Amino acid sequence: LPSSPTQVPQPLLPSPPTTVAAQQLDELLADLGHMQSKPATAGLGAGEPAEPKPSLDNMLGSLTRDLQELGITATPAGACAACRKPIAGKVLTALGKTWHPEHFACACCGQELGGRPFFERGGRAYCEEDYHQAFSPRCAYCAGPIREKVLTALDQTWHPEHFFCAHCGKVFGDDGFHEQSGKPYCRQDFLAMFAPKCQGCEHPVTDNYLSALQGVWHPECFVCAECLSSFTSGSFFEMEGRPYCELHFHQRQGSICHGCGRPVTGRCVTAAGRKYHPEHFICAYCLGQLQKGTFREHGDKMYCRTCHDKLFL
């Protein structure tokens, strides 16, 4: 029987903390970036040297002091697990680490995961598509990745809807399945295609059987091919691959005594194209035993010479 379908791993979600301090810091950093993008030489006359541009570290230091005066602690949230640089703005937490949101990406295709579901494998994050293509079990029927329930049977994995009879396509029920050459079959098709056939009725043999005449038989089908009687004595006679009782075998052989109607199995007298037990080869009138060559035939009956002459001459 196949195993019950089980669930494949479910995707995770990163957890970006949302604090008032982080939001304020993001806004200030955005303003700072806008200020740095302005031309540094605006308003200067020709030949006048430009004032040295304040370094980013000085500006961040000044920003930190301003935030502290407002009662906001602006210490870095930690180092990004990807670039190893401090995270001063938005921070994303996943896989037990902190990340710049733009640096938390699929290890295979590089697509940013952001707030999207992801899978973890060996400490690395993967988008759903790449994870399933790389690590999910494959269906033995369609070879596609199994994204939800997985069914295990015949030492392989299957989509539950793809585990069906290899002949008729019917999904298996409570009867289970039968296996042949690594393929599953329903009971009806398995018996019809692979079970030995009864020599009598040609239907599959599934339970008790008899082995005879180089084949198998249902016990109730192993009977005389002529009278359909069973062989109570345990013995039978064979002709052209079919079983016969003693009487009908000898009838077909032409070895039935014309006198008593029973089979001739020992000494035999043949006269007028018929066979007789020696003791049954007698005159039809006086019942005396006849000798071969000393009888007369009249009207399908045998007579001794004396009785024949007396009756018919």
C-alpha positions in Angstrom: 0.0 0.0 0.0 1.2 3.6 -0.6 2.0 5.8 2.3 -0.4 8.5 3.3 0.3 11.8 1.6 2.5 14.1 3.7 3.1 17.8 3.5 6.3 19.3 2.0 8.1 22.1 4.0 6.2 25.4 4.0 7.9 28.7 3.3 9.0 31.2 6.0 8.6 34.9 6.2 11.2 37.5 7.2 10.4 39.7 10.1 11.3 43.4 9.7 10.9 45.3 13.0 8.8 48.5 12.7 9.8 51.0 15.4 9.3 54.7 15.5 13.0 55.3 15.9 13.8 53.3 12.7 11.2 55.2 10.7 12.5 58.6 11.8 16.1 57.4 11.1 15.0 56.3 7.6 13.5 59.7 6.9 16.6 61.5 8.1 18.9 59.3 6.0 16.7 59.9 3.0 17.0 63.7 3.6 20.7 63.3 4.0 21.0 61.5 0.7 19.1 64.3 -1.0 21.4 66.9 0.5 24.5 65.0 -0.7 23.2 64.8 -4.2 23.2 68.6 -4.6 26.2 70.2 -6.4 29.0 71.1 -4.0 30.2 74.1 -5.9 26.8 75.9 -6.2 27.1 79.7 -5.5 30.9 79.9 -5.8 32.5 82.5 -8.0 35.0 81.7 -10.7 38.4 80.7 -9.2 37.0 80.5 -5.7 38.0 77.2 -4.0 35.2 74.9 -2.9 34.7 74.4 0.8 35.6 70.8 1.8 32.6 68.6 1.7 31.8 67.1 5.2 32.4 63.4 5.3 29.6 60.9 5.6 31.0 59.8 9.0 30.9 63.3 10.3 27.4 63.8 9.1 26.2 60.5 10.6 27.9 61.4 13.9 26.2 64.8 13.9 22.9 63.0 13.1 23.4 60.6 15.9 24.0 63.4 18.4 20.8 65.2 17.2 18.8 62.0 17.6 20.2 61.4 21.1 19.2 65.0 22.1 15.6 64.0 21.0 15.8 60.9 23.2 16.2 58.5 20.2 19.0 56.0 20.3 20.4 55.6 16.9 22.9 52.8 17.4 23.3 50.5 14.4 21.0 47.5 14.4 23.9 45.2 13.7 25.9 44.1 10.7 24.3 42.9 7.4 24.9 39.2 7.0 25.5 39.7 3.3 27.7 42.8 3.0 29.0 42.9 6.6 28.4 46.6 6.9 26.4 48.2 9.8 22.7 48.6 9.3 21.6 52.1 10.2 18.2 52.2 8.6 15.7 49.5 7.8 16.6 46.2 9.1 15.3 42.8 8.1 15.6 39.7 10.4 15.6 36.2 9.0 17.5 33.0 9.5 18.6 34.3 12.9 20.5 37.1 11.3 20.1 40.8 10.3 20.1 42.1 6.7 19.8 45.2 4.6 16.4 44.5 3.0 17.9 44.8 -0.5 20.6 42.3 0.4 18.3 39.5 1.6 18.0 37.6 -1.7 17.5 34.1 -3.2 20.8 32.2 -3.1 20.0 30.8 -6.6 18.5 33.5 -8.8 19.5 36.6 -6.7 15.9 37.9 -6.6 15.2 40.1 -3.6 13.0 38.3 -1.1 11.9 41.3 1.0 8.6 40.4 2.6 8.0 37.5 0.3 7.9 33.8 1.6 11.1 31.9 1.3 12.6 28.5 2.1 15.8 27.8 4.1 18.3 25.1 3.1 21.7 24.8 4.6 21.5 28.2 6.2 20.7 29.9 2.8 17.4 31.4 1.6 15.7 30.5 -1.6 12.6 31.8 -3.4 9.8 29.3 -3.7 10.4 28.4 -7.4 14.1 27.8 -7.0 13.7 25.8 -3.8 11.2 23.4 -5.4 13.2 23.0 -8.5 16.4 22.2 -6.6 15.2 20.3 -3.5 11.6 19.1 -3.7 11.0 15.4 -4.4 10.1 14.6 -8.0 6.9 12.9 -9.1 7.7 9.5 -10.7 4.9 10.1 -13.3 5.4 13.7 -14.5 8.9 14.3 -13.2 7.8 17.7 -11.8 8.6 18.9 -8.3 6.0 18.0 -5.6 5.1 21.3 -4.0 2.3 20.2 -1.6 1.4 16.7 -0.5 3.8 13.9 -1.4 2.9 10.2 -1.7 5.5 7.5 -1.3 5.1 4.1 -3.0 7.2 1.6 -5.0 10.3 3.3 -3.5 9.4 6.5 -5.4 7.5 9.8 -4.7 4.3 10.8 -6.5 1.8 13.6 -6.7 -1.3 11.9 -5.1 -3.3 12.6 -8.2 -0.6 11.0 -10.4 -0.5 7.6 -8.6 -3.0 5.6 -10.6 -3.3 2.3 -12.5 -0.7 2.1 -15.3 -3.3 0.5 -17.6 -6.8 2.0 -17.0 -5.7 5.3 -15.3 -8.0 4.7 -12.3 -6.9 6.2 -9.0 -6.5 3.5 -6.4 -9.0 3.1 -3.6 -9.1 1.0 -0.5 -8.2 -2.1 -2.5 -4.6 -0.8 -2.9 -2.6 -1.8 -5.9 -0.5 -4.6 -7.4 3.0 -4.1 -8.8 4.5 -5.5 -12.0 7.9 -4.4 -13.5 7.9 -1.3 -11.2 4.4 -0.1 -12.3 1.2 0.0 -10.2 -2.0 -1.7 -11.4 -5.5 -2.0 -10.0 -6.5 -5.5 -9.0 -8.8 -6.0 -12.0 -6.2 -5.1 -14.6 -3.4 -6.9 -12.8 -5.3 -10.2 -12.8 -6.5 -9.8 -16.4 -3.0 -9.0 -17.6 -0.6 -11.0 -15.4 -2.4 -13.7 -13.4 -2.3 -17.3 -14.9 -5.4 -18.3 -16.8 -7.5 -21.4 -16.0 -7.2 -23.9 -18.9 -10.9 -24.6 -18.5 -12.7 -21.2 -18.3 -9.7 -19.0 -19.3 -10.4 -16.7 -16.3 -7.6 -15.6 -13.9 -6.7 -18.1 -11.2 -6.4 -16.2 -7.9 -6.9 -18.7 -5.1 -6.9 -22.5 -5.0 -5.8 -24.2 -8.2 -4.8 -27.6 -9.7 -1.8 -28.0 -11.9 -2.3 -30.5 -14.8 -1.7 -30.9 -18.5 1.0 -28.2 -18.4 -1.4 -25.6 -17.1 -3.4 -24.5 -14.1 -7.1 -25.0 -13.4 -9.8 -23.9 -11.0 -10.7 -27.1 -9.1 -14.3 -26.8 -10.3 -13.1 -26.4 -13.9 -11.0 -29.6 -14.0 -13.7 -32.0 -15.3 -14.2 -34.4 -18.2 -14.4 -32.4 -21.4 -17.3 -34.6 -22.5 -19.6 -35.2 -19.6 -18.3 -32.4 -17.3 -18.1 -34.9 -14.3 -15.2 -34.5 -11.8 -12.6 -37.1 -11.4 -13.5 -38.6 -8.1 -10.9 -41.4 -8.4 -8.2 -38.8 -8.9 -7.2 -40.2 -12.3 -8.1 -38.9 -15.8 -7.2 -39.5 -19.4 -5.7 -36.9 -21.7 -6.5 -36.4 -25.4 -5.4 -33.3 -27.4 -4.7 -31.4 -24.2 -8.1 -32.0 -22.6 -9.0 -34.2 -19.7 -11.5 -37.1 -20.1 -13.1 -39.7 -17.8 -12.2 -43.3 -18.8 -15.5 -43.9 -20.6 -15.4 -40.9 -22.9 -11.7 -41.3 -23.5 -12.3 -44.8 -24.9 -15.3 -43.6 -26.8 -13.2 -41.1 -28.6 -10.5 -43.7 -29.0 -13.0 -46.2 -30.4 -12.1 -48.7 -27.8 -15.6 -49.4 -26.2 -16.8 -53.0 -26.1 -19.7 -53.4 -28.5 -21.1 -56.1 -26.3 -21.2 -54.4 -22.8 -20.5 -50.7 -23.7 -17.6 -50.5 -21.3 -14.0 -49.6 -22.2 -11.7 -52.3 -23.4 -8.5 -52.0 -21.5 -7.0 -55.5 -21.7 -7.3 -58.2 -24.3 -9.5 -57.2 -27.2 -11.3 -58.9 -30.1 -11.9 -56.8 -33.2 -14.6 -58.0 -35.6 -16.6 -56.2 -38.3 -14.9 -52.9 -37.3 -15.9 -53.2 -33.7 -14.1 -54.1 -30.5 -15.2 -56.6 -27.9 -14.0 -58.0 -24.6 -13.2 -61.6 -25.4 -15.9 -62.8 -23.0 -18.4 -60.5 -24.6 -17.8 -61.8 -28.2 -20.7 -64.2 -28.1 -23.5 -65.5 -30.3 -26.6 -63.3 -30.1 -28.8 -66.4 -30.0 -27.2 -69.1 -28.0 -24.8 -66.8 -26.1 -21.9 -69.2 -26.8 -18.4 -67.6 -27.0 -17.4 -67.0 -30.6 -14.1 -67.7 -32.1 -12.6 -65.2 -34.5 -13.1 -66.5 -38.1 -16.0 -68.9 -37.0 -18.9 -66.4 -36.8 -21.5 -65.0 -39.0 -22.9 -61.4 -39.0 -26.5 -60.6 -39.6 -28.3 -57.3 -38.9 -25.4 -55.9 -36.8 -25.4 -59.0 -34.6 -22.9 -61.9 -34.4 -24.0 -65.5 -34.5 -22.2 -68.8 -34.4 -22.5 -70.7 -37.7 -25.0 -73.2 -36.4 -27.4 -70.6 -35.1 -27.0 -68.4 -38.2 -27.8 -71.3 -40.5 -30.8 -72.4 -38.3 -32.2 -68.9 -38.2 -31.5 -67.5 -41.5 -31.1 -70.3 -44.1 
